[in-house]
Amino acid sequence: MRYRPLPIGISDFAEMIEQEYYYVDKTPMIRDLLEHKAKVTLFTRPRRFGKMLNMSMFKYFFEDDRDAHGNKRDWSQIFAGLKIMEAGENCLAHMGQYPRADSRGHYLW
């Protein structure tokens, strides 16, 4: 078994996956969010328990991310081998489909 470094202070999902930090797969949370269709979801956890990392994971999965030229970025490679890729087309159809909003709630695309 290969040693993986612990992600102390890492809160960016793509960085964690690309740099091969130790990661417990929490991508089934994406499927749970989509299946429950709650109007509001509250994430409560103690300090340093991965809230920002999970929000980053949601961002990379759901957001229609584009570069400065308007070209769509494909983040599916960072989810390769994780549980969400086995969730079926109903979940994967949401990947990269939602526009990013600025701090005032205005959509950028």
Phi, psi and omega in degrees: 000134182275137178287134174242138180290152176282141185273057182290121179082003180267124179236009178257119185300315181298317178299317181298317181287312184294327180271003176058046173286160175297131184214129173269122186295111178250014181296339174300343175299328179297312178300317180299317178300316182290323182285323185281335177049040179289147178292323179222139175234127180253125178256108179244128177207158176295168176305147175060033184249010172098017180297313181294323177297318178294320178296323176296320177299315178299318180302310182294330180282312189271330191286137171277085186272135182227152177277184183297339180265003179086007178280133181290133176270138180255112181259009184299334182295333180283346177263357180300131179084357178263160187303327183298333180289347177261003187282349178099168184296332180299322178279314184294338178295341180273348184295124176068028186253353188246130183292150179278140177253149176278186185295341180265000180089007178274133181285138185273341180246000000 
